[in-house]
Amino acid sequence: MPVVDVRTGEDRRREAAGNAAIFTIVVMVIIAGFPFLPYFAGAIGM
């Protein structure tokens, strides 16, 4: 049974904008933290 999306186009645009902002922040954090990548990998590996 298909899920019916009852949200308006405005809601979809707002959600898309929020996702884009989150994605941009994540990319910026990754770029800023690139020098520390081995440390993060070690911390996750523990």
CHARMM-style PDB file with segment names, atoms N, HN, CA, C and O in Angstrom:
ATOM      1  N   MET     1       0.845  -1.190   0.000  1.00  0.00      PROA
ATOM      2  CA  MET     1       0.000   0.000   0.000  1.00  0.00      PROA
ATOM      3  C   MET     1       0.888   1.249   0.000  1.00  0.00      PROA
ATOM      4  O   MET     1       1.709   1.431   0.899  1.00  0.00      PROA
ATOM      5  N   PRO     2       0.723   2.089  -0.989  1.00  0.00      PROA
ATOM      6  CA  PRO     2       1.615   3.256  -1.101  1.00  0.00      PROA
ATOM      7  C   PRO     2       1.334   4.272   0.005  1.00  0.00      PROA
ATOM      8  O   PRO     2       0.195   4.456   0.435  1.00  0.00      PROA
ATOM      9  N   VAL     3       2.393   4.915   0.444  1.00  0.00      PROA
ATOM     10  HN  VAL     3       3.318   4.765   0.095  1.00  0.00      PROA
ATOM     11  CA  VAL     3       2.258   5.951   1.469  1.00  0.00      PROA
ATOM     12  C   VAL     3       1.892   7.256   0.774  1.00  0.00      PROA
ATOM     13  O   VAL     3       2.593   7.700  -0.135  1.00  0.00      PROA
ATOM     14  N   VAL     4       0.801   7.866   1.202  1.00  0.00      PROA
ATOM     15  HN  VAL     4       0.231   7.506   1.940  1.00  0.00      PROA
ATOM     16  CA  VAL     4       0.360   9.117   0.591  1.00  0.00      PROA
ATOM     17  C   VAL     4       0.985  10.281   1.345  1.00  0.00      PROA
ATOM     18  O   VAL     4       0.842  10.399   2.562  1.00  0.00      PROA
ATOM     19  N   ASP     5       1.680  11.138   0.606  1.00  0.00      PROA
ATOM     20  HN  ASP     5       1.796  11.042  -0.382  1.00  0.00      PROA
ATOM     21  CA  ASP     5       2.325  12.294   1.224  1.00  0.00      PROA
ATOM     22  C   ASP     5       1.342  13.452   1.198  1.00  0.00      PROA
ATOM     23  O   ASP     5       1.067  14.023   0.142  1.00  0.00      PROA
ATOM     24  N   VAL     6       0.814  13.794   2.366  1.00  0.00      PROA
ATOM     25  HN  VAL     6       1.037  13.330   3.224  1.00  0.00      PROA
ATOM     26  CA  VAL     6      -0.219  14.827   2.431  1.00  0.00      PROA
ATOM     27  C   VAL     6       0.374  16.204   2.711  1.00  0.00      PROA
ATOM     28  O   VAL     6      -0.350  17.193   2.826  1.00  0.00      PROA
ATOM     29  N   ARG     7       1.701  16.255   2.819  1.00  0.00      PROA
ATOM     30  HN  ARG     7       2.289  15.451   2.726  1.00  0.00      PROA
ATOM     31  CA  ARG     7       2.333  17.545   3.088  1.00  0.00      PROA
ATOM     32  C   ARG     7       2.260  18.432   1.850  1.00  0.00      PROA
ATOM     33  O   ARG     7       2.153  17.942   0.726  1.00  0.00      PROA
ATOM     34  N   THR     8       2.320  19.730   2.071  1.00  0.00      PROA
ATOM     35  HN  THR     8       2.407  20.128   2.985  1.00  0.00      PROA
ATOM     36  CA  THR     8       2.267  20.674   0.961  1.00  0.00      PROA
ATOM     37  C   THR     8       3.647  20.830   0.348  1.00  0.00      PROA
ATOM     38  O   THR     8       4.649  20.405   0.924  1.00  0.00      PROA
ATOM     39  N   GLY     9       3.688  21.441  -0.819  1.00  0.00      PROA
ATOM     40  HN  GLY     9       2.875  21.786  -1.287  1.00  0.00      PROA
ATOM     41  CA  GLY     9       4.968  21.706  -1.468  1.00  0.00      PROA
ATOM     42  C   GLY     9       5.848  22.594  -0.602  1.00  0.00      PROA
ATOM     43  O   GLY     9       7.071  22.460  -0.599  1.00  0.00      PROA
ATOM     44  N   GLU    10       5.207  23.511   0.139  1.00  0.00      PROA
ATOM     45  HN  GLU    10       4.213  23.620   0.136  1.00  0.00      PROA
ATOM     46  CA  GLU    10       5.983  24.405   1.016  1.00  0.00      PROA
ATOM     47  C   GLU    10       6.740  23.600   2.068  1.00  0.00      PROA
ATOM     48  O   GLU    10       7.903  23.884   2.354  1.00  0.00      PROA
ATOM     49  N   ASP    11       6.080  22.594   2.641  1.00  0.00      PROA
ATOM     50  HN  ASP    11       5.135  22.363   2.409  1.00  0.00      PROA
ATOM     51  CA  ASP    11       6.751  21.757   3.633  1.00  0.00      PROA
ATOM     52  C   ASP    11       7.926  21.027   2.999  1.00  0.00      PROA
ATOM     53  O   ASP    11       8.994  20.922   3.603  1.00  0.00      PROA
ATOM     54  N   ARG    12       7.734  20.521   1.785  1.00  0.00      PROA
ATOM     55  HN  ARG    12       6.866  20.606   1.294  1.00  0.00      PROA
ATOM     56  CA  ARG    12       8.830  19.807   1.122  1.00  0.00      PROA
ATOM     57  C   ARG    12      10.000  20.747   0.867  1.00  0.00      PROA
ATOM     58  O   ARG    12      11.157  20.372   1.053  1.00  0.00      PROA
ATOM     59  N   ARG    13       9.694  21.977   0.437  1.00  0.00      PROA
ATOM     60  HN  ARG    13       8.753  22.282   0.285  1.00  0.00      PROA
ATOM     61  CA  ARG    13      10.782  22.930   0.185  1.00  0.00      PROA
ATOM     62  C   ARG    13      11.525  23.248   1.474  1.00  0.00      PROA
ATOM     63  O   ARG    13      12.754  23.325   1.493  1.00  0.00      PROA
ATOM     64  N   ARG    14      10.765  23.432   2.557  1.00  0.00      PROA
ATOM     65  HN  ARG    14       9.767  23.369   2.542  1.00  0.00      PROA
ATOM     66  CA  ARG    14      11.405  23.745   3.841  1.00  0.00      PROA
ATOM     67  C   ARG    14      12.285  22.578   4.282  1.00  0.00      PROA
ATOM     68  O   ARG    14      13.401  22.782   4.761  1.00  0.00      PROA
ATOM     69  N   GLU    15      11.783  21.363   4.119  1.00  0.00      PROA
ATOM     70  HN  GLU    15      10.877  21.198   3.729  1.00  0.00      PROA
ATOM     71  CA  GLU    15      12.569  20.193   4.515  1.00  0.00      PROA
ATOM     72  C   GLU    15      13.822  20.081   3.658  1.00  0.00      PROA
ATOM     73  O   GLU    15      14.902  19.787   4.172  1.00  0.00      PROA
ATOM     74  N   ALA    16      13.686  20.312   2.357  1.00  0.00      PROA
ATOM     75  HN  ALA    16      12.809  20.551   1.940  1.00  0.00      PROA
ATOM     76  CA  ALA    16      14.834  20.240   1.458  1.00  0.00      PROA
ATOM     77  C   ALA    16      15.873  21.287   1.847  1.00  0.00      PROA
ATOM     78  O   ALA    16      17.072  21.005   1.838  1.00  0.00      PROA
ATOM     79  N   ALA    17      15.422  22.496   2.190  1.00  0.00      PROA
ATOM     80  HN  ALA    17      14.449  22.725   2.197  1.00  0.00      PROA
ATOM     81  CA  ALA    17      16.354  23.547   2.592  1.00  0.00      PROA
ATOM     82  C   ALA    17      17.062  23.155   3.882  1.00  0.00      PROA
ATOM     83  O   ALA    17      18.263  23.383   4.027  1.00  0.00      PROA
ATOM     84  N   GLY    18      16.328  22.568   4.815  1.00  0.00      PROA
ATOM     85  HN  GLY    18      15.352  22.383   4.698  1.00  0.00      PROA
ATOM     86  CA  GLY    18      16.940  22.134   6.064  1.00  0.00      PROA
ATOM     87  C   GLY    18      17.958  21.034   5.830  1.00  0.00      PROA
ATOM     88  O   GLY    18      19.038  21.050   6.420  1.00  0.00      PROA
ATOM     89  N   ASN    19      17.624  20.075   4.970  1.00  0.00      PROA
ATOM     90  HN  ASN    19      16.747  20.061   4.490  1.00  0.00      PROA
ATOM     91  CA  ASN    19      18.559  19.000   4.664  1.00  0.00      PROA
ATOM     92  C   ASN    19      19.810  19.555   4.002  1.00  0.00      PROA
ATOM     93  O   ASN    19      20.918  19.113   4.305  1.00  0.00      PROA
ATOM     94  N   ALA    20      19.645  20.528   3.093  1.00  0.00      PROA
ATOM     95  HN  ALA    20      18.744  20.888   2.847  1.00  0.00      PROA
ATOM     96  CA  ALA    20      20.788  21.127   2.412  1.00  0.00      PROA
ATOM     97  C   ALA    20      21.679  21.845   3.420  1.00  0.00      PROA
ATOM     98  O   ALA    20      22.905  21.771   3.332  1.00  0.00      PROA
ATOM     99  N   ALA    21      21.060  22.544   4.384  1.00  0.00      PROA
ATOM    100  HN  ALA    21      20.064  22.603   4.455  1.00  0.00      PROA
ATOM    101  CA  ALA    21      21.846  23.250   5.397  1.00  0.00      PROA
ATOM    102  C   ALA    21      22.616  22.257   6.257  1.00  0.00      PROA
ATOM    103  O   ALA    21      23.791  22.474   6.554  1.00  0.00      PROA
ATOM    104  N   ILE    22      21.965  21.171   6.659  1.00  0.00      PROA
ATOM    105  HN  ILE    22      21.011  20.994   6.418  1.00  0.00      PROA
ATOM    106  CA  ILE    22      22.631  20.150   7.466  1.00  0.00      PROA
ATOM    107  C   ILE    22      23.780  19.539   6.675  1.00  0.00      PROA
ATOM    108  O   ILE    22      24.873  19.347   7.207  1.00  0.00      PROA
ATOM    109  N   PHE    23      23.528  19.229   5.384  1.00  0.00      PROA
ATOM    110  HN  PHE    23      22.640  19.385   4.952  1.00  0.00      PROA
ATOM    111  CA  PHE    23      24.562  18.634   4.544  1.00  0.00      PROA
ATOM    112  C   PHE    23      25.757  19.569   4.434  1.00  0.00      PROA
ATOM    113  O   PHE    23      26.905  19.135   4.527  1.00  0.00      PROA
ATOM    114  N   THR    24      25.476  20.872   4.234  1.00  0.00      PROA
ATOM    115  HN  THR    24      24.543  21.224   4.159  1.00  0.00      PROA
ATOM    116  CA  THR    24      26.557  21.852   4.102  1.00  0.00      PROA
ATOM    117  C   THR    24      27.385  21.909   5.384  1.00  0.00      PROA
ATOM    118  O   THR    24      28.614  21.949   5.333  1.00  0.00      PROA
ATOM    119  N   ILE    25      26.706  21.911   6.536  1.00  0.00      PROA
ATOM    120  HN  ILE    25      25.707  21.878   6.577  1.00  0.00      PROA
ATOM    121  CA  ILE    25      27.421  21.964   7.813  1.00  0.00      PROA
ATOM    122  C   ILE    25      28.278  20.717   7.982  1.00  0.00      PROA
ATOM    123  O   ILE    25      29.424  20.802   8.422  1.00  0.00      PROA
ATOM    124  N   VAL    26      27.724  19.558   7.632  1.00  0.00      PROA
ATOM    125  HN  VAL    26      26.793  19.489   7.274  1.00  0.00      PROA
ATOM    126  CA  VAL    26      28.483  18.310   7.768  1.00  0.00      PROA
ATOM    127  C   VAL    26      29.727  18.353   6.896  1.00  0.00      PROA
ATOM    128  O   VAL    26      30.812  17.976   7.337  1.00  0.00      PROA
ATOM    129  N   VAL    27      29.571  18.816   5.643  1.00  0.00      PROA
ATOM    130  HN  VAL    27      28.689  19.122   5.285  1.00  0.00      PROA
ATOM    131  CA  VAL    27      30.720  18.892   4.733  1.00  0.00      PROA
ATOM    132  C   VAL    27      31.774  19.846   5.296  1.00  0.00      PROA
ATOM    133  O   VAL    27      32.968  19.549   5.259  1.00  0.00      PROA
ATOM    134  N   MET    28      31.328  20.996   5.818  1.00  0.00      PROA
ATOM    135  HN  MET    28      30.358  21.238   5.848  1.00  0.00      PROA
ATOM    136  CA  MET    28      32.279  21.965   6.380  1.00  0.00      PROA
ATOM    137  C   MET    28      33.016  21.371   7.567  1.00  0.00      PROA
ATOM    138  O   MET    28      34.219  21.580   7.720  1.00  0.00      PROA
ATOM    139  N   VAL    29      32.300  20.625   8.412  1.00  0.00      PROA
ATOM    140  HN  VAL    29      31.322  20.455   8.288  1.00  0.00      PROA
ATOM    141  CA  VAL    29      32.946  20.001   9.569  1.00  0.00      PROA
ATOM    142  C   VAL    29      33.966  18.968   9.105  1.00  0.00      PROA
ATOM    143  O   VAL    29      35.061  18.876   9.660  1.00  0.00      PROA
ATOM    144  N   ILE    30      33.601  18.186   8.082  1.00  0.00      PROA
ATOM    145  HN  ILE    30      32.711  18.261   7.631  1.00  0.00      PROA
ATOM    146  CA  ILE    30      34.530  17.171   7.566  1.00  0.00      PROA
ATOM    147  C   ILE    30      35.781  17.843   7.020  1.00  0.00      PROA
ATOM    148  O   ILE    30      36.896  17.398   7.292  1.00  0.00      PROA
ATOM    149  N   ILE    31      35.600  18.921   6.243  1.00  0.00      PROA
ATOM    150  HN  ILE    31      34.694  19.282   6.022  1.00  0.00      PROA
ATOM    151  CA  ILE    31      36.752  19.615   5.664  1.00  0.00      PROA
ATOM    152  C   ILE    31      37.603  20.226   6.779  1.00  0.00      PROA
ATOM    153  O   ILE    31      38.830  20.129   6.751  1.00  0.00      PROA
ATOM    154  N   ALA    32      36.949  20.854   7.757  1.00  0.00      PROA
ATOM    155  HN  ALA    32      35.953  20.933   7.779  1.00  0.00      PROA
ATOM    156  CA  ALA    32      37.687  21.486   8.850  1.00  0.00      PROA
ATOM    157  C   ALA    32      38.416  20.441   9.689  1.00  0.00      PROA
ATOM    158  O   ALA    32      39.511  20.701  10.188  1.00  0.00      PROA
ATOM    159  N   GLY    33      37.817  19.259   9.845  1.00  0.00      PROA
ATOM    160  HN  GLY    33      36.928  19.048   9.440  1.00  0.00      PROA
ATOM    161  CA  GLY    33      38.411  18.222  10.677  1.00  0.00      PROA
ATOM    162  C   GLY    33      39.323  17.274   9.921  1.00  0.00      PROA
ATOM    163  O   GLY    33      39.800  16.293  10.491  1.00  0.00      PROA
ATOM    164  N   PHE    34      39.577  17.550   8.628  1.00  0.00      PROA
ATOM    165  HN  PHE    34      39.190  18.347   8.165  1.00  0.00      PROA
ATOM    166  CA  PHE    34      40.365  16.609   7.825  1.00  0.00      PROA
ATOM    167  C   PHE    34      41.743  16.352   8.430  1.00  0.00      PROA
ATOM    168  O   PHE    34      42.188  15.204   8.429  1.00  0.00      PROA
ATOM    169  N   PRO    35      42.449  17.382   8.952  1.00  0.00      PROA
ATOM    170  CA  PRO    35      43.770  17.109   9.548  1.00  0.00      PROA
ATOM    171  C   PRO    35      43.694  16.158  10.740  1.00  0.00      PROA
ATOM    172  O   PRO    35      44.674  15.496  11.081  1.00  0.00      PROA
ATOM    173  N   PHE    36      42.511  16.098  11.373  1.00  0.00      PROA
ATOM    174  HN  PHE    36      41.715  16.636  11.097  1.00  0.00      PROA
ATOM    175  CA  PHE    36      42.357  15.257  12.564  1.00  0.00      PROA
ATOM    176  C   PHE    36      41.750  13.893  12.225  1.00  0.00      PROA
ATOM    177  O   PHE    36      41.394  13.128  13.121  1.00  0.00      PROA
ATOM    178  N   LEU    37      41.633  13.596  10.934  1.00  0.00      PROA
ATOM    179  HN  LEU    37      41.922  14.217  10.206  1.00  0.00      PROA
ATOM    180  CA  LEU    37      40.952  12.374  10.514  1.00  0.00      PROA
ATOM    181  C   LEU    37      41.589  11.121  11.117  1.00  0.00      PROA
ATOM    182  O   LEU    37      40.858  10.247  11.582  1.00  0.00      PROA
ATOM    183  N   PRO    38      42.913  10.995  11.129  1.00  0.00      PROA
ATOM    184  CA  PRO    38      43.498   9.782  11.741  1.00  0.00      PROA
ATOM    185  C   PRO    38      43.112   9.639  13.212  1.00  0.00      PROA
ATOM    186  O   PRO    38      42.892   8.529  13.696  1.00  0.00      PROA
ATOM    187  N   TYR    39      43.032  10.778  13.928  1.00  0.00      PROA
ATOM    188  HN  TYR    39      43.211  11.680  13.535  1.00  0.00      PROA
ATOM    189  CA  TYR    39      42.647  10.723  15.344  1.00  0.00      PROA
ATOM    190  C   TYR    39      41.217  10.224  15.492  1.00  0.00      PROA
ATOM    191  O   TYR    39      40.925   9.375  16.334  1.00  0.00      PROA
ATOM    192  N   PHE    40      40.305  10.781  14.637  1.00  0.00      PROA
ATOM    193  HN  PHE    40      40.542  11.471  13.953  1.00  0.00      PROA
ATOM    194  CA  PHE    40      38.911  10.348  14.697  1.00  0.00      PROA
ATOM    195  C   PHE    40      38.800   8.866  14.357  1.00  0.00      PROA
ATOM    196  O   PHE    40      38.056   8.130  15.005  1.00  0.00      PROA
ATOM    197  N   ALA    41      39.539   8.430  13.342  1.00  0.00      PROA
ATOM    198  HN  ALA    41      40.144   9.028  12.816  1.00  0.00      PROA
ATOM    199  CA  ALA    41      39.483   7.025  12.942  1.00  0.00      PROA
ATOM    200  C   ALA    41      39.958   6.142  14.094  1.00  0.00      PROA
ATOM    201  O   ALA    41      39.389   5.080  14.346  1.00  0.00      PROA
ATOM    202  N   GLY    42      41.005   6.587  14.792  1.00  0.00      PROA
ATOM    203  HN  GLY    42      41.467   7.450  14.588  1.00  0.00      PROA
ATOM    204  CA  GLY    42      41.507   5.820  15.923  1.00  0.00      PROA
ATOM    205  C   GLY    42      40.495   5.773  17.054  1.00  0.00      PROA
ATOM    206  O   GLY    42      40.323   4.737  17.696  1.00  0.00      PROA
ATOM    207  N   ALA    43      39.822   6.901  17.301  1.00  0.00      PROA
ATOM    208  HN  ALA    43      39.963   7.743  16.780  1.00  0.00      PROA
ATOM    209  CA  ALA    43      38.843   6.951  18.381  1.00  0.00      PROA
ATOM    210  C   ALA    43      37.657   6.053  18.064  1.00  0.00      PROA
ATOM    211  O   ALA    43      37.139   5.362  18.942  1.00  0.00      PROA
ATOM    212  N   ILE    44      37.224   6.065  16.789  1.00  0.00      PROA
ATOM    213  HN  ILE    44      37.645   6.626  16.075  1.00  0.00      PROA
ATOM    214  CA  ILE    44      36.096   5.217  16.403  1.00  0.00      PROA
ATOM    215  C   ILE    44      36.511   3.749  16.459  1.00  0.00      PROA
ATOM    216  O   ILE    44      35.710   2.886  16.818  1.00  0.00      PROA
ATOM    217  N   GLY    45      37.774   3.469  16.101  1.00  0.00      PROA
ATOM    218  HN  GLY    45      38.425   4.170  15.810  1.00  0.00      PROA
ATOM    219  CA  GLY    45      38.250   2.091  16.045  1.00  0.00      PROA
ATOM    220  C   GLY    45      38.370   1.460  17.422  1.00  0.00      PROA
ATOM    221  O   GLY    45      38.356   0.235  17.544  1.00  0.00      PROA
ATOM    222  N   MET    46      38.489   2.287  18.469  1.00  0.00      PROA
ATOM    223  HN  MET    46      38.500   3.282  18.370  1.00  0.00      PROA
ATOM    224  CA  MET    46      38.678   1.737  19.809  1.00  0.00      PROA
ATOM    225  C   MET    46      37.411   1.079  20.322  1.00  0.00      PROA
ATOM    226  OT1 MET    46      37.393   0.562  21.440  1.00  0.00      PROA
TER     227      MET     46
END
